[in-house]
């Protein structure tokens, strides 16, 4: 059961009071009684109005990499979890990757090195940029959107992994049912990656060349159920107060 703050509980009781109780509340010794948090924590039958349940949770990852020679790599994936039917969520996965041709040979970067192996051991959110070159631009961006309108985005199916390759460049978007990864890689030039796994989400940019532009974007969308279609607020809270009268000191004089 969920905890109800005293202010919310007082408002609910006000909605449930009969008309004559309002006049009684103005006289000394009468009226509503605010219950301390400690007492609320021991109450039976605590109640919150429905409508705050998660309807949909989605993660969108977009990675782009523009090399100095004109070669372009792009990748995107979207994972959606639909909770509207209750129980286990319906999961959807939509990948997209592209690699365009280069106009010139990639520069020689022998002697440069980067190492991001330790990121595999990081729990929670991690963002990393490692650059061993000149004139590069890199950014990791995270956005969180929370909506209460209950409107769920259109979803695709659970598509298979997607990959593209041209020469030394490759782009892969993968999902194995428990973890997702988006990776852009140019052999000898570095890698641009994003991942989502149990207990961890990460963004990593590793560049060995010069004059490159790379960006990682994660957008997290949380959609809550709307109150449309539920019982009116006053009816819900009135029922809740009726069930709780006489418990933990709730009531009026």
ZIWOGI-V636444 format. One record per run of one state. SS is the DSSP state (2 for helix, 1 for strand, 0 for the rest). FROM is the first residue (numbers start at 0). LEN is the number of residues. If there is no record, write none. Layout:
# ZIWOGI-V636444
ss from len
SS FROM LEN
SS FROM LEN
This chain:
# ZIWOGI-V636444
ss from len
0 0 5
2 5 11
0 16 2
2 18 6
0 24 12
2 36 4
0 40 13
1 53 13
0 66 5
1 71 11
0 82 7
1 89 10
0 99 17
2 116 5
0 121 2
1 123 8
0 131 5
1 136 11
0 147 10
1 157 1
0 158 3
1 161 5
0 166 2
1 168 7
0 175 4
1 179 7
0 186 3
1 189 8
0 197 2
1 199 8
0 207 5
1 212 12
0 224 8
2 232 12
0 244 9
